Amino acid sequence: MDALAVPFLEIFAWRQLLLGEEDWQFLVEVPVRAAIMFSITLATLRIIGKRGIMQGVFEIVTIITLGSAAGDPMFYKKVGLLPALLVFIIIILMYKLTNWIMARNKQFEHLIEGHHLRLITDGKFEIRNFHPQKFSKDEFFSDLRLKNITQLGQVKAAYVESTGHISVFYCPNDKVGYGLSILPEDLEKKYDHIKKTGIHACSFCGHTVEIKASTSVSCPVCDHQEWAKASDEKRIL
């Protein structure tokens, strides 16, 4: 063996890398621990229910806590199963108690889960609900495009639900009006000087207005001066 290889093998702690502070016999115990904690986790999630798992921040925190409580006893010998089981019982009780309080107190529910936010009304952004520091317009437009929406005039109302999902209510095609085009190639071509007379859309709030060529105009709704292509394209059903 190469003389340089022996010191390397001696320095590199293979046993600690593979087993940590445990011994080889602990490997027999790991499958038993994993099976028990898996069963406890499965039973706990069954108690919480599928609807609870698919909800908002409170449920996500619950799942993360369960994962932490379940993971450590699986492969840490110094962590017993009974303390982990007690943690699971406490989590279930806290989950039930919090849900009970939220069902009776709307303010507490909004504090824990948040609430829906209406972002679009009749093809235009609700300025009072739009907070750039909390909300990515590009991500929102991406969600709309995934729903086959090409311009805001196709949207009667859109909400960001407390779960983070987007709910969209469409205008009938015979009532679709002009709106801000949300196609990436159109959004990239913003301008502050109108070169062609026609209907243009405010790139910030989506308000549409007819503007004459060779003018610079502020949006009458939000006072921004950047404009983008307006479209009256119908939605493909």
N, C-alpha and C positions, 0 to 999 in steps of 0.2 A: 504493500500500500504506500502511496505517496507520503513522504514525511510531512508535507504540509496539510494532508487530509486528516491525520490523526488529531492534531491540536484543534482543528476546526470542529471535528465530531465531538471532542471533549468539551469544547466551549459551548457548542450549540446544544441546549438542553432539550433533547428530543422527548424525554419522558414528561417533562413539565409542559411541553408544547401539546402533547397528545392527551395527557391526563390532568394537567393542572396540579392541584394539591391532593388529588384523590389517588387511590391505589387501583390495581387492575380489577379487584373484586367488585368495586363500585359499578363497573360496567354491567354486571348482572342485575343490579338494582335499578339502573336507569330505565329500562323498558317498563318495569312495574310502576315506577313513579310517573312516567309519561302516560301510561295507559290510565292510571287513576286520575291524573289531572285533566287529561283529555275528556274523560267521562264526566268529571265535575263541571268542566267548562261547557260541555255540550248540554248538560242538564240545566245549567244556569241560563244559557242563551235560550233554551226552550221555555224557561219560565218568563224571561223578558219578552219573548215573542218576536216574530219576523218583522212586524211593523215597527217595533222599537229599534231593532237593529238598523233599519233603513232611514231613521230620522236624522236629527240634527246634532248640534254640538254636544249636548248633554249625553246622548247615546254614544257618541264617538269617545268621549272621556270615559264612559263606563266600559266600553270594549277595551280601550287601552289599559285601564286599570286591571281588568280581568286577565288580559294577556300577560301583564307584568306579574300578577299574583300566581298565574298558572306556570309561567316559564321557569322561575327560579327553583321551585321544588323539584322540577324534572331532572335537573343536572347539578344542583348544589346539595351535597350531602349534609351540610350544616343547616339547611333549611328543611324543617319538618313538614309533613303533610297536614297535620292538624292546625298549625297556625295559618297555613294557606287556605284551608277549608273555612276557618273562622273569618278570614278576609272576604271570601266569597259570600258568606252569609251576610256580613255587614254591607257589602256592595249591593246585594239584592234588596236588603231592607232600606238602604238609602235610596235606591232606584225607585222602589215602590212609594216611599214617603215623599220624594221630590215630585213624582208624577201626581200624587194625591194633592199636594199643595198647588201645583200648577193648574190642576183641573178646577181649583176653587179661587185662584187668584191670578187674574190676567196680567197684572204688573209683574208678578214673580215669573210668570211664564215668558213674558217678553224679555225679562232680565236674563233668564237662562237660555232660552231658545232663539231670541230675536223675533222679528216679525217680517211679514212680506213687505215688499217695496214696489210701488208702481213706478215704472221707469218710462213707459211710453203711453201716450193718450192720443188717439187719432193721428198717428204717424209722426208725433213730435215728442221730444224728451220732456219729462216733468223736471224742470230745472230745480225746483225746491228739494227733490229727492235725489238729485245727482251729486255725489261726493267723489271727485276724482281720486282722493287719497284712499278711498275704500273700494273703489269700483273701477274695473278695467273696461273701457269702452271697446277696445279691440277684441277682448275676450267675449264680450256681450255680442258684438257683431258676428263673431265666429259662431256663436250658438245660434243666432238667427239664420245665418247662412246654412247651417246644418238642417234647418227646418224649411229649406227651399225658399227663403225670403231674400229678395235681391234689393229691395228698397223699402224705406220705412212707411211709405204710403199704403203698403199692403197690410199694415198692422193696426188693428183697432185699439188693442191694449196689450201691454207686456209687463209681467211682474217677475221680480226676483223673490222666490219663496224663502222662507226661513231655513229650508234645507239647502239652499244654494241653487236649486233647480230653476230653470226659466219656464214660465207659463206664458203662452202666446195665444191671443184671440185675434182671428183674422178678419179683415174687411171682405165682404163679398166682392168678387172680381168686378161686378158692374158698378161698385162704389169705390174702387181703388183710385186714389188721387195721386198727385205728384208728391214725392218724398225723397229724402236723402238716399242716394245710391250707396249701398254698403259693400259693393264689390271692391276688393282690395285695390285693383287698378284705378278705380275712380276715386277712392279715398286718398290715394297718394297724390292726386292732382288737385290739391287745394289752391285757391287763388284769392287775392285780395283786390284785384282789379278786373272788372267785368269787361271781357273782350267782345261778347256777343249778346245782343238783346234776347231775352228769354226768361224762363223760370229757373231760378237757382235755389239751392238749399244751403242753409247755414250749416257749416260743418260741425258746430258745437251742439245746437239744440234741434236741428232738423227742420226748422221753420222754412217754408218755401214762399218765394215772392218773385214777381216779375220785375226784372231790373234792366234798364237800358244799357247799351254798350258804352264803353269809355267812361265809366263812373266807378267810384269807390263808395260803398254803402255799408253802414253798420246794420246788423240785424235788429229789427224793431222789438224783438222779444228778449234777447240776451245781450245785445250790444256788441257782439263779436263781429269782426270784419273779415273773417275767412269764410269762403264759400266753396261749394263743391257741386258736382253734377247732380241735378234733380232728374228723377225718372218717373214715368207713369206706367212702367212695365207691370203687367198683370202677373199674379202668382200662378205657376204651373201646378195644377192639381194632380 
